[in-house]
Amino acid sequence: MANNYTEILQLQDPLEQAKVKTEEALLKAGFKMSKWVAQNQAFYAESSLTIWSWGEDIQVSFQENEQGTLVKFTSSCKLATQFIDWGKNKKNTKKFFAALQTS
């Protein structure tokens, strides 16, 4: 139960298609879209405030390879002083990847 959680998924899709699917999945999962940063090849988003946390920062980055595109999802507690995430970051990750599979 650290203050962040990261998971990587291999998609068979080319980068541009993976980006479109990811943007759809972020919205389906209920995250607030913030921005796309081309230099980092990453989307930035936020989860909402809950009784358990002040929200989380979401980063989804991409790396092309021979099989398609690697999608790296990281959920981190907004407050740097929050040492325990109560499982919220892992839940965010599972929610995102479930939405990505249906995009």
Secondary structure, 3 states (H helix, E strand, C coil): CCCEEEEEEEECCCHHHHHHHHHHHHHHCCCEEEEEEHHHCEEEEECCCCCCCCCEEEEEEEEEECCEEEEEEEEEECCCCCCCCCCHHHHHHHHHHHHHHCC
